[in-house]
Structures are given as structure tokens and as C-alpha cells.
Amino acid sequence: MSLSNALRRTANKLVKQFGGEITIQSVSLGEYNAMTGTAEETIESNAVSGVFEDVNASEVNDLVRGDDRKLLVAAAELPGAPSLRDKVFVENVTYQIVQIKTIEQANEPIVYQLFLRA
């Protein structure tokens, strides 16, 4: 058993234990239609656990504001890496992902830290 697998399982267990239920809506762009000038979207919803935190003053930059929130999600719960097109739904509030940080071990994602804006 590799260290990254053990870390993924531990992160998944801790986020489920201390987090709350959220929904991440993954948006994938399909083929571009030249007639309409748009691309079709495929939307997939995943119910996962996540841990919310406030943004620290040291994390505020051109993308992240002081009133944004951070969400920690175990990589093992998601079928793939989240993108900036994705949306997060928590208790009837829709959040836009403004920045994504991946915490990894040996090039394996352990957790995703999502910076969210309502």
C-alpha cells in the first residue's frame, strides 16, 4: 500500500466525519455548434462531503476576496478534478469556484481546496 493511497483514504474518512453534505455540479463542454455559436454542456451532479473554512487574510489576492469561503473536498469522492466551470450547492446557496488548490502526494490528489464565491 502506497503512502498516497493511505492519505486518500484517511482524508476521505476525516472529511466525511467532520464535513457536511454538499453537491458539486460538474460542467463539461461538448461539441461546438457553428450554426448557433454555442457549445453544448453536459452537467453531472455529485453529492459529497465537504468541510468549510473562512478565507485567511494571507490568501486574499486578485482572485480570492476576503468574503469568499474555502471548501475542502476529498479527492476520493470525486470522479475527476473539479474545474472553474463547476458549481457548488450548499443549503440552497449556489457558489462559483474562483480558485482550486490541489493537495497531492506523489502526483496523486489527496484533497481539493476550493475557493468559493456566493
Salt bridges, closest charged atoms under 4 A:
GLU53 OE1 - LYS70 NZ 3.71
GLU59 OE2 - LYS70 NZ 3.08
ASP67 OD1 - ARG65 NE 3.26
ASP68 OD2 - ARG117 NH2 2.84
GLU108 OE1 - ARG8 NH1 3.99
